[in-house]
Amino acid sequence: MIVDTEHRSRVSQEQVADVVTALVRDFGERAKVSEAVRAQHAHGEGLPDPALPDVVVYPHSNEEVAGIVRLCHAARVPVIAFGVGTSLEGHVAALYGGVCIDLSEMSKVLQVNADDLDCRVQAGVTREQLNAELKGTGLFFPIDPGANATLGGMASTRASGTNAVRYGTMRENVLGLTVVTADGRIVRTGGRARKSSAGYDLTRLFVGAEGTLGIITEIQLRLYGVPEAISAAVCQFPDLKTAVGTVIAAMQVGIPVARIELLDALQMEACIRYSKLEGYEAKPTLLFEFHGSEAGVREQAEVMQQLAAEHGGSAFQWATQAEDRSRLWKARHNAYYAALALSPGRQAFSTDACVPISRLADCLLETRAELDREGVIATIVGHVGDGNFHVLLLFDPASKTERAKAEAIARSVSLRAIRMGGTCTGEHGIGIHKLDALVAEYGEAVELMQAIKHALDPLDIMNPGKTVPRQQGAA
């Protein structure tokens, strides 16, 4: 990763030092300047290119976050929000140094409104923590990106995951926010009503902005009733085309599947080895999950089994017991580590794309052909019920050639998805790695995004260099 030092040169080391000194004075042990802590906050789980902040601060309230931002605004020092560091596109790297605001200690569930199916949480609450606290209420929060991410980070990247085909993404499930703006104001957007026609939709503006317009400190979320019955199934296919054909047929018929996950043959081989999945072959595989009443789940599963058989599916296996379902989905969530184990010593990064469901087979087959042609070790997994898939690329960290080839394929995946009417990212976000792809996807509309960024953050201190290409001459 090449970091442009132009922005940093406009902020003197004295200004940065004064901000760090003030934060250490005000926050004491909650302001960390050790290299170890700064390095921990210098990258997420994507490409391991560190860019260290000058200080890491752990606030406990909206007011403390606002105070930090006001201090940085006055000194024109960059501010980077940090959850648990599970993002994949370089979102948390401090490209120009500055202050990292770690929100992990803002971890309170503030309110649960069981009758209205909503809750309010601080940004540092993780999705697993929220669901643990909801036990006994008959409610749950379904958005599951795999990692135990913070809900603030999930809102900031517009995350989704395995349940998106039924429950939507963070965009559909955030009712309102508390946000600290670039000049240190605390504002609330949205509310608890299920719909509103009042003014601009500021909630949707901040959801997915990746911390470039403000820092999300509280989130009002939709909740759902725990299904009466849950059933999971696995089906294997002779090739990717028939597996995707089954998915398309299920969507066209309107089966309300909660999850449809695809693993290509290499990824399935990795999962069989890593997660000790017995009784399966290294073939393209679909994992299904159905939510609803006992009768509804049984009917959905029977129709799906019939569709799968019509498309060449075999080895249809049920997992109705909770422990069996957990084993399957744990194997799916461990796909990253399973893929790494295919070639010990290599590093990996993941890219994602999303296309209209009718083009999914074309996009996957072209991508798989490119991977095989280039001789790159890579697996494909996907939340294919909504056309979203991921490519996990392995490379030798000591080989510039291997890394360059992997990055070129990632760009190719983005451009292929755009060409097929899709998007360069379905859930990872833009960060720093997909800025060129964003321009290819939106063209002149990027100028409007830049105008919004400048209007809300004229000094360009909020996570600078991410999400939207910087304007020439930006502050």
Wavefront OBJ file of the C-alpha trace (Angstrom):
o trace
v 0.000 0.000 0.000
v 1.406 3.386 -1.027
v 0.452 6.244 1.274
v 0.361 9.788 -0.055
v 1.955 12.048 2.545
v 0.484 15.283 1.144
v -2.324 15.425 3.691
v 0.014 14.674 6.582
v 2.409 17.428 5.494
v -0.349 19.990 6.017
v -0.558 19.077 9.689
v 2.639 19.835 11.555
v 4.143 17.313 13.920
v 3.707 19.924 16.641
v -0.051 20.007 16.049
v -0.261 16.235 16.208
v 1.913 16.132 19.323
v -0.296 18.752 21.006
v -3.420 16.675 20.279
v -1.787 13.494 21.595
v -0.617 15.313 24.743
v -4.115 16.679 25.372
v -5.723 13.258 24.930
v -3.251 11.547 27.249
v -3.914 14.273 29.819
v -7.704 13.978 29.536
v -8.062 10.204 29.143
v -5.101 8.871 31.111
v -4.794 5.104 30.682
v -7.533 5.195 28.038
v -5.184 6.978 25.607
v -2.525 4.577 24.335
v 0.627 5.643 22.505
v 2.627 2.408 22.653
v 3.682 1.037 19.290
v 2.127 -2.354 20.074
v -1.361 -0.899 20.597
v -1.016 1.436 17.629
v 0.103 -1.452 15.410
v -2.888 -3.500 16.545
v -5.121 -0.703 15.272
v -3.195 -0.159 12.037
v -5.068 -2.669 9.848
v -8.091 -4.910 9.701
v -8.335 -8.473 8.397
v -7.682 -7.630 4.760
v -4.268 -7.114 3.208
v -1.805 -6.821 6.119
v -0.393 -3.403 5.231
v -0.108 -1.408 8.477
v -0.596 2.351 8.732
v -0.271 3.373 12.383
v -2.271 6.090 14.135
v -0.423 8.432 16.515
v -2.654 7.549 19.460
v -5.528 5.193 20.273
v -8.281 6.496 22.556
v -11.060 4.482 24.247
v -14.088 6.729 24.927
v -17.100 5.685 27.019
v -19.771 8.154 25.892
v -21.083 10.229 23.009
v -19.775 13.331 24.733
v -16.263 11.932 24.997
v -16.250 11.022 21.291
v -17.484 14.517 20.445
v -14.748 16.078 22.579
v -12.052 14.060 20.791
v -13.404 15.021 17.371
v -13.644 18.728 18.290
v -9.999 18.660 19.367
v -8.969 16.996 16.095
v -11.131 19.349 14.041
v -9.457 22.390 15.543
v -5.998 20.956 14.747
v -7.009 19.380 11.383
v -5.805 15.985 12.617
v -7.323 12.819 11.032
v -9.811 10.694 12.994
v -10.332 6.967 12.366
v -13.106 4.984 14.065
v -12.275 1.408 15.110
v -14.521 -1.440 16.266
v -12.802 -4.824 16.485
v -10.853 -4.601 13.237
v -12.683 -7.237 11.180
v -13.095 -5.074 8.063
v -11.489 -6.341 4.861
v -10.830 -3.366 2.590
v -8.385 -1.284 4.620
v -11.071 0.776 6.347
v -9.198 1.245 9.630
v -5.676 1.938 8.377
v -4.498 5.382 9.527
v -3.179 6.433 6.120
v -2.150 9.876 7.382
v -1.642 9.099 11.050
v -3.946 10.836 13.494
v -6.288 9.659 16.253
v -7.850 6.204 16.314
v -11.095 6.179 18.320
v -11.600 2.621 19.544
v -15.309 2.242 20.379
v -15.055 -1.240 21.891
v -15.616 0.047 25.443
v -18.896 1.702 24.406
v -20.549 -1.693 24.710
v -23.893 -1.227 26.448
v -27.266 -2.448 25.230
v -29.164 0.713 26.096
v -32.764 -0.331 25.487
v -34.774 -3.346 24.309
v -38.367 -2.714 23.241
v -39.759 -6.222 22.934
v -43.279 -5.120 21.988
v -41.990 -2.984 19.137
v -39.245 -5.372 18.000
v -36.401 -2.874 18.290
v -33.448 -1.990 20.479
v -30.802 0.700 20.913
v -27.138 -0.156 21.441
v -23.811 1.580 21.714
v -21.526 1.169 18.725
v -19.123 -1.204 20.493
v -21.742 -3.899 21.125
v -20.983 -6.981 19.018
v -23.661 -8.974 17.244
v -23.002 -12.050 19.423
v -23.195 -9.935 22.577
v -26.541 -8.492 21.497
v -28.028 -11.907 20.765
v -26.750 -13.235 24.093
v -28.524 -10.387 25.899
v -31.711 -11.021 23.905
v -31.952 -14.621 25.074
v -35.172 -15.157 26.957
v -36.998 -12.354 25.117
v -37.975 -14.494 22.129
v -36.136 -12.051 19.863
v -32.880 -12.048 17.904
v -30.839 -9.869 15.570
v -30.238 -11.777 12.324
v -27.487 -9.928 10.462
v -24.526 -12.298 10.470
v -21.391 -11.297 8.514
v -19.476 -14.208 9.998
v -17.080 -12.281 12.177
v -18.210 -11.171 15.631
v -18.088 -7.556 14.461
v -19.300 -4.527 16.385
v -22.693 -3.216 15.348
v -21.211 0.237 14.797
v -18.703 -1.235 12.367
v -21.415 -3.274 10.678
v -23.509 -0.142 10.184
v -20.501 1.813 8.937
v -19.710 -0.772 6.252
v -23.345 -1.627 5.482
v -22.608 -5.253 6.340
v -24.898 -8.173 5.629
v -23.913 -11.852 5.532
v -25.501 -15.254 5.435
v -29.055 -14.233 6.458
v -29.376 -11.310 4.045
v -31.542 -13.182 1.540
v -34.379 -13.272 4.108
v -33.667 -10.453 6.577
v -31.841 -7.908 4.431
v -28.650 -5.988 5.252
v -27.754 -3.384 7.845
v -29.301 -0.807 5.516
v -32.762 -2.333 6.042
v -32.307 -3.020 9.739
v -31.009 0.291 11.081
v -33.879 2.545 12.178
v -31.803 5.421 13.505
v -28.365 6.520 14.628
v -26.481 8.796 16.942
v -23.565 10.291 15.022
v -20.714 12.617 15.955
v -20.116 14.905 12.996
v -16.757 16.104 11.690
v -16.960 19.318 13.748
v -17.890 17.470 16.945
v -21.677 17.865 17.064
v -23.842 15.015 18.369
v -26.833 14.438 16.086
v -29.590 11.818 16.027
v -31.045 10.518 12.792
v -34.149 8.440 12.273
v -36.075 7.066 15.226
v -38.160 4.079 16.265
v -40.952 4.407 13.718
v -40.956 1.767 10.988
v -41.287 4.402 8.293
v -40.905 8.155 7.912
v -41.162 10.791 5.186
v -39.507 13.515 7.268
v -36.646 15.278 5.513
v -33.511 13.798 4.013
v -32.743 10.190 4.935
v -29.622 10.948 6.953
v -29.617 7.491 8.509
v -29.009 5.860 5.129
v -26.357 8.482 4.364
v -24.238 7.462 7.351
v -24.915 3.709 7.011
v -22.183 2.519 4.680
v -20.169 5.757 4.794
v -17.291 3.865 6.456
v -16.608 6.595 9.008
v -15.843 9.223 6.365
v -18.807 11.491 7.190
v -19.070 11.047 10.955
v -18.638 8.510 13.745
v -21.597 6.295 14.607
v -21.866 5.967 18.394
v -25.367 4.486 18.883
v -27.651 2.413 16.651
v -31.410 1.786 16.782
v -31.990 -1.691 15.311
v -34.869 -3.850 14.139
v -35.295 -7.150 15.941
v -37.107 -10.322 14.877
v -38.959 -13.111 16.596
v -36.997 -16.342 17.005
v -38.449 -18.792 14.454
v -40.627 -21.596 15.741
v -38.663 -24.076 13.657
v -35.268 -24.044 11.934
v -33.981 -26.659 9.541
v -30.735 -26.823 7.573
v -29.689 -28.973 4.646
v -26.689 -29.669 2.452
v -26.752 -30.606 -1.214
v -23.842 -31.298 -3.558
v -23.657 -30.733 -7.317
v -21.516 -31.875 -10.232
v -20.508 -28.312 -11.149
v -21.005 -24.631 -10.294
v -23.528 -24.076 -13.080
v -26.044 -26.601 -11.764
v -25.612 -25.374 -8.188
v -26.333 -21.789 -9.203
v -29.219 -22.969 -11.393
v -30.829 -24.384 -8.266
v -30.460 -21.049 -6.491
v -32.022 -19.153 -9.400
v -34.944 -21.582 -9.525
v -35.517 -21.223 -5.771
v -35.596 -17.428 -6.033
v -37.966 -17.511 -9.006
v -40.345 -19.889 -7.242
v -40.232 -17.633 -4.187
v -39.093 -20.095 -1.543
v -38.470 -17.939 1.574
v -35.061 -19.437 2.336
v -33.226 -17.816 5.251
v -29.754 -18.712 3.972
v -28.307 -20.138 0.750
v -24.532 -20.460 0.845
v -22.358 -21.725 -1.994
v -18.925 -23.331 -1.592
v -17.001 -24.224 -4.728
v -15.172 -27.557 -4.972
v -11.846 -26.259 -3.645
v -13.485 -24.460 -0.728
v -15.472 -27.591 0.108
v -12.264 -29.629 0.049
v -10.711 -27.124 2.449
v -13.701 -27.245 4.812
v -13.806 -31.040 4.799
v -10.163 -31.116 5.891
v -10.222 -28.208 8.329
v -13.627 -28.735 9.975
v -13.632 -32.534 9.733
v -16.855 -32.646 7.717
v -17.461 -36.332 7.205
v -19.709 -37.796 4.536
v -19.179 -35.038 1.946
v -17.216 -34.830 -1.288
v -15.056 -31.994 -2.641
v -17.777 -30.805 -5.021
v -19.719 -27.529 -5.399
v -22.045 -27.471 -2.411
v -25.084 -25.490 -1.291
v -25.960 -24.990 2.380
v -29.600 -24.086 3.051
v -31.430 -22.914 6.147
v -35.190 -22.523 6.520
v -37.012 -20.507 9.225
v -40.730 -20.563 10.062
v -43.413 -22.811 11.453
v -42.896 -26.561 11.614
v -45.201 -27.120 8.637
v -43.792 -24.184 6.674
v -40.180 -25.244 7.139
v -40.993 -28.820 6.128
v -42.783 -27.649 2.968
v -39.988 -25.224 1.992
v -37.343 -27.886 2.445
v -39.254 -30.464 0.404
v -39.670 -28.057 -2.506
v -35.993 -27.140 -2.335
v -34.959 -30.791 -2.330
v -37.087 -31.387 -5.423
v -35.570 -28.364 -7.208
v -32.060 -29.465 -6.322
v -32.696 -32.968 -7.668
v -34.045 -31.526 -10.915
v -30.775 -29.608 -11.341
v -28.531 -32.588 -10.686
v -28.108 -32.193 -6.938
v -27.373 -35.225 -4.823
v -26.415 -36.229 -1.286
v -29.168 -34.023 0.157
v -28.636 -34.248 3.921
v -30.753 -32.744 6.681
v -29.550 -31.088 9.872
v -32.550 -30.514 12.097
v -30.735 -30.784 15.421
v -29.201 -27.551 16.740
v -25.766 -29.123 17.204
v -25.713 -30.407 13.602
v -26.717 -26.998 12.250
v -24.082 -25.315 14.388
v -21.418 -27.657 13.040
v -22.344 -26.831 9.440
v -22.451 -23.074 9.913
v -19.286 -23.087 11.988
v -17.582 -24.812 9.067
v -18.938 -22.120 6.737
v -17.779 -19.312 9.019
v -14.342 -20.928 9.254
v -13.993 -21.012 5.463
v -11.278 -18.315 5.584
v -9.084 -20.339 7.935
v -9.836 -23.540 6.041
v -8.669 -21.936 2.800
v -5.470 -20.672 4.463
v -4.731 -24.223 5.573
v -4.664 -25.316 1.919
v -1.248 -23.690 1.547
v 0.498 -23.031 4.882
v 2.734 -19.976 4.845
v 0.655 -18.077 2.365
v -1.431 -15.022 3.255
v -4.889 -14.327 1.946
v -7.242 -11.523 1.189
v -10.882 -11.638 0.241
v -12.741 -9.640 -2.356
v -16.466 -9.650 -2.997
v -18.903 -8.697 -5.740
v -22.642 -8.886 -6.304
v -24.555 -9.375 -9.549
v -28.181 -9.828 -10.611
v -29.098 -13.408 -9.804
v -29.579 -14.233 -13.510
v -25.895 -13.402 -14.191
v -24.469 -15.194 -11.170
v -23.548 -18.392 -13.006
v -21.814 -16.442 -15.790
v -19.858 -14.345 -13.301
v -18.795 -17.311 -11.177
v -17.777 -19.460 -14.129
v -15.732 -16.661 -15.709
v -14.075 -15.977 -12.366
v -13.265 -19.637 -11.747
v -11.847 -19.941 -15.274
v -9.609 -16.906 -14.705
v -8.336 -18.296 -11.410
v -7.496 -21.637 -13.009
v -5.883 -19.965 -16.021
v -3.670 -17.766 -13.845
v -2.715 -20.632 -11.563
v -3.768 -18.793 -8.394
v -4.851 -20.746 -5.329
v -8.269 -19.289 -4.565
v -11.651 -20.414 -3.320
v -15.152 -19.100 -3.993
v -17.905 -18.840 -1.411
v -21.077 -16.848 -1.599
v -24.338 -15.665 -0.097
v -25.751 -16.588 -3.458
v -29.417 -16.090 -2.649
v -28.862 -12.388 -3.342
v -26.116 -12.753 -5.964
v -23.228 -11.959 -3.606
v -20.017 -13.999 -3.691
v -16.474 -13.832 -2.305
v -13.143 -14.867 -3.766
v -10.450 -15.733 -1.245
v -7.044 -15.320 -2.891
v -3.867 -16.846 -1.447
v -0.407 -15.489 -2.177
v 3.165 -15.806 -0.984
v 3.891 -12.638 1.047
v 7.534 -12.822 -0.067
v 6.557 -12.771 -3.749
v 5.645 -9.405 -5.232
v 4.608 -11.207 -8.401
v 2.091 -13.435 -6.615
v 0.604 -10.545 -4.696
v 0.337 -8.397 -7.835
v -1.386 -11.235 -9.681
v -3.873 -11.731 -6.833
v -4.651 -8.001 -6.689
v -5.127 -7.919 -10.470
v -7.642 -10.757 -10.241
v -9.496 -8.926 -7.475
v -9.798 -5.884 -9.757
v -10.938 -8.137 -12.571
v -13.691 -9.616 -10.382
v -14.944 -6.100 -9.590
v -14.987 -4.995 -13.216
v -16.626 -8.247 -14.355
v -19.449 -7.776 -11.850
v -19.964 -4.163 -12.964
v -20.032 -5.233 -16.613
v -22.768 -7.737 -15.776
v -24.961 -5.088 -14.160
v -23.738 -5.674 -10.627
v -21.532 -3.940 -8.103
v -17.866 -4.148 -7.110
v -18.861 -4.912 -3.519
v -21.993 -6.400 -2.013
v -20.936 -6.072 1.615
v -17.206 -5.492 2.169
v -17.355 -1.808 1.249
v -14.886 0.316 -0.709
v -12.219 1.214 1.858
v -8.979 1.915 0.017
v -8.820 -1.124 -2.256
v -11.837 -0.460 -4.497
v -11.658 3.269 -5.127
v -10.940 2.747 -8.840
v -13.774 0.243 -9.103
v -16.150 2.753 -7.512
v -15.319 5.235 -10.277
v -15.850 2.533 -12.898
v -19.222 1.681 -11.360
v -20.643 5.165 -10.778
v -18.784 7.483 -13.152
v -19.824 11.104 -12.738
v -21.954 10.266 -9.706
v -18.682 10.020 -7.766
v -18.450 13.815 -8.000
v -21.728 14.033 -6.097
v -20.315 11.736 -3.427
v -17.245 13.958 -3.203
v -19.491 17.002 -2.819
v -21.346 15.327 0.063
v -18.032 14.428 1.702
v -16.799 18.023 1.373
v -20.064 19.459 2.711
v -20.037 17.304 5.849
v -16.266 17.131 6.337
v -14.672 20.160 4.633
v -11.331 19.652 6.401
v -11.200 15.990 5.288
v -10.309 14.666 8.734
v -12.839 11.801 8.933
v -11.074 8.621 7.841
v -9.400 10.431 4.924
v -8.499 8.565 1.757
v -11.289 5.970 2.076
v -14.610 5.176 0.395
v -14.641 8.045 -2.132
v -11.577 9.199 -4.117
v -10.119 12.385 -2.624
v -10.701 15.565 -4.564
v -7.692 17.380 -5.912
v -6.621 20.025 -3.427
v -8.665 18.499 -0.577
v -7.843 19.990 2.810
l 1 2 3 4 5 6 7 8 9 10 11 12 13 14 15 16 17 18 19 20 21 22 23 24 25 26 27 28 29 30 31 32 33 34 35 36 37 38 39 40 41 42 43 44 45 46 47 48 49 50 51 52 53 54 55 56 57 58 59 60 61 62 63 64 65 66 67 68 69 70 71 72 73 74 75 76 77 78 79 80 81 82 83 84 85 86 87 88 89 90 91 92 93 94 95 96 97 98 99 100 101 102 103 104 105 106 107 108 109 110 111 112 113 114 115 116 117 118 119 120 121 122 123 124 125 126 127 128 129 130 131 132 133 134 135 136 137 138 139 140 141 142 143 144 145 146 147 148 149 150 151 152 153 154 155 156 157 158 159 160 161 162 163 164 165 166 167 168 169 170 171 172 173 174 175 176 177 178 179 180 181 182 183 184 185 186 187 188 189 190 191 192 193 194 195 196 197 198 199 200 201 202 203 204 205 206 207 208 209 210 211 212 213 214 215 216 217 218 219 220 221 222 223 224 225 226 227 228 229 230 231 232 233 234 235 236 237 238 239 240 241 242 243 244 245 246 247 248 249 250 251 252 253 254 255 256 257 258 259 260 261 262 263 264 265 266 267 268 269 270 271 272 273 274 275 276 277 278 279 280 281 282 283 284 285 286 287 288 289 290 291 292 293 294 295 296 297 298 299 300 301 302 303 304 305 306 307 308 309 310 311 312 313 314 315 316 317 318 319 320 321 322 323 324 325 326 327 328 329 330 331 332 333 334 335 336 337 338 339 340 341 342 343 344 345 346 347 348 349 350 351 352 353 354 355 356 357 358 359 360 361 362 363 364 365 366 367 368 369 370 371 372 373 374 375 376 377 378 379 380 381 382 383 384 385 386 387 388 389 390 391 392 393 394 395 396 397 398 399 400 401 402 403 404 405 406 407 408 409 410 411 412 413 414 415 416 417 418 419 420 421 422 423 424 425 426 427 428 429 430 431 432 433 434 435 436 437 438 439 440 441 442 443 444 445 446 447 448 449 450 451 452 453 454 455 456 457 458 459 460 461 462 463 464 465 466 467 468 469 470 471 472 473 474 475
